[in-house]
Amino acid sequence: MFKVVIVEDEKPILELMKVLIGRNPHYTIIGAYTNPHEALASMAELKPDLAFLDVEMPKMNGLELAQRMNDMTDQTKIIFTTAYKEYALEAFKVYAFDYILKPVTPSAIERITSRIMKLEQPIEPIQPKARQSVIKCFGSLEVRNPEGALVRWPTKKTEELFAYFLCNPAQEMNKWHLADMLWPDMLEDRASHNLHNTIYRLKKLLKEHEIGMDILKTNDGYMIDPLGMTYDLIEFQMTDPASLDGIQDRARGERLLSLYRGPLLDRKDYLWKTQLEENYSKQYTSFVRQMVRRDMLEQSWSQAEQKMDTYLTLYPLNEEMHQLLIDIYAISGKKERIAKHYSGFKTLYMKELGLEPPAEMSARVTAYLE
């Protein structure tokens, strides 16, 4: 049970928060104040585990109150409530545990509770992890067994079939669809025979290398069972860019960016991957944009620039992202980099496309340099 203090200068909101927090079985409210000075005076006696503080208050705002509380004790976790997302950076400066955007909802309280409960769980002794196989689909296909050895494919069709299964995990694939995809100009009987042999080779290869996956026979075809194994493409499939908005999802967002080493199955001339490659490229772009904007909100300029440099190495002609990097230089006061970067982009654009950069970008750069 956690002892909670609430400080909110608007009485109706204070009463609402008392109801929302009071309903949670993990909390006991030991103080609720509309006056931050009164709240501060009671802290030494109450010693709360958590303090929900409104940021925008007269006389003493929540940021100042939090700083004074931190001077008194480091045992109280601060959670800010605010109607303005831009206060997130200031919240971190006073070592806030988290912040909630108004209006406060039951799900927001539950999110805070979940974080706290995870921190309170006893730390179990770290057990050495068993080595696992590693599969990478972004960039060229790479499969390594638990010993770290690169898997060599007996035929190109075996490799392509496995790549197709990886892009469609746990989905039943009709055998005639697979046969037509791999041998489009071959008679049905011969294509079916080839598919059967290729499936056999693939199953044998996975077993010999202890990859930890299996190919299952279904009524009308086959499907791959990952058996709980994850790899870069699955992690992308399981993540919506909008879900990376919370403070607690920073590590997950950084991991997703690190997993993307290049376009899906790069340098593989599979006709079926074209639309998938484009979709994942757009998803990666969305992830980068989301994480960079968060870096900008927190004024983490070097981190934002690093993410943009990595992105533009993979997609050097993306106008929107070049513009975003130029905006970062302008906002962070690095005016000298704007002209240099634009000049390099202009040269590349002319070389690859034979065109001048978009007029809107040129005008924006000119305005920044004036």
Residue, then its C-alpha position, 0 to 999 in steps of 0.5 A: m500500500f502506497k501513501v499518496v498526497i495530492v496537490e491541485d489548486e482547482k477544487p473540482i479536479l482535486e475531488l475527481m483525483k481523490v475519487l480516481i486514486g482512492r478507488n485503486p487498492h494500492y493507494t491510501i490518500i493521506g493528504a489532499y491540498t489546494n494550497p502548495h504551501e500547506a502541502l509543503a509544510s506537511m511533507a516532513e510529517l506525512k512522508p508520502d510515497l507518491a505526490f501527484l502535483d499540479v504544474e500550473m498553480p498560483k503562489m508556487n507552481g508544481l515544479e518549484l514545489a517538487q524541487r523543495m520536496n526533493d530538497m527535503t527527501d528523495q523517498t517521494k516519487i513525483i507525478f505531475t498533472t498538467a494540461y500542457k505536454e511541453y512541461a515534460l522536459e521541466a518535469f525531468k529536470v526535477y527528477a519526476f517519476d512520471y507525468i499525466l496529461k489532463p484530464v486525468t483518467p483511470s487508465a492514466i492512474e493504472r499506468i502509474t500503478s503498473r510502473i510502481m509495482k514493477l519497481e517494487q517487485p523483488i529482484e531475482p538472481i540473474q540466471p545465465k541466458a541460454r544462447q538463442s538463434v538470431i534472425k534479421c530481416f531488415g537489411s539482407l536476410e541473416v540467420r545465425n544458429p545458437e552457436g553464432a554460425l551463419v546458416r547456409w542455404p542449400t538452394k536459393k528457393t529454400e532461402e526465399l521460402f523461409a524469408y516468405f514465411l518470416c514475413n508472414p509468421a503464424q499465417e497459413m499459406n496455400k500450397w498452390h500459392l507458394a508453388d506459383m510464387l516460387w516456380p511461376d512458369m512450371l507445370e503444377d505437378r512439378a511445382s508441387h513436387n519441388l515445393h514438397n522437397t523444399i519444405y523438407r529441406l527447410k524443416k531439416l535445416l531448421k532442426e539441424h541448426e536448432i533455429g527454434m522454429d517449425i514448419l507445420k502442415t495444414n489442410d491446404g498448405y503450410m505455416i511457420d510456427p515461431l514457437g515464441m521466438t521473436y525477431d526484428l520484423i515481428e517486433f515491428q509488427m507488434t508495435d504501433p508508432a502511436s504507442l511510443d508516446g509514453i515516457q516509459d516506452r523510450a527504451r522500446g523505441e530506441r530498440l526498434l530503431s536499432l533493429y532496422r538495418g536497412p530495407l526489408l530483405d535488402r538486395k533480395d530480388y523477391l517480387w512479392k516483397t515490394q509492397l511489404e518493403e514500402n510498408y516497413s520503410k514507412q513504419y520506420t520513418s514514422f518511428v524515427r519521426q516520433m522519437v526525434r520529436r520527443d528528443m526535440l521536446e526534451q532538447s536532446w539535440s545530439q540524440a535527435e541529430q544522431k537518429m536523423d543521420t542514421y536515417l538519412t544514411l539509409y534514405p538519403l533522398n527523403e526531402e521531409m527528413h532532410q527538412l526536419l534535420i535542418d529545422i533541428y539545426a535552426i532550433s538548436g542554434k547551429k545556424e552554420r550547419i544549415a547551409k552546409h547540409y543544404s548544399g550537400f543535399k542539393t548536390l545529391y538531389m541534382k546528381e540522382l534526380g537531375l532536379e533542383p530541391p523543392a522551392e519550399m525547402s529552399a525558401r525555408v533555408t534562406a529564411y533561416l540564414e537571413 
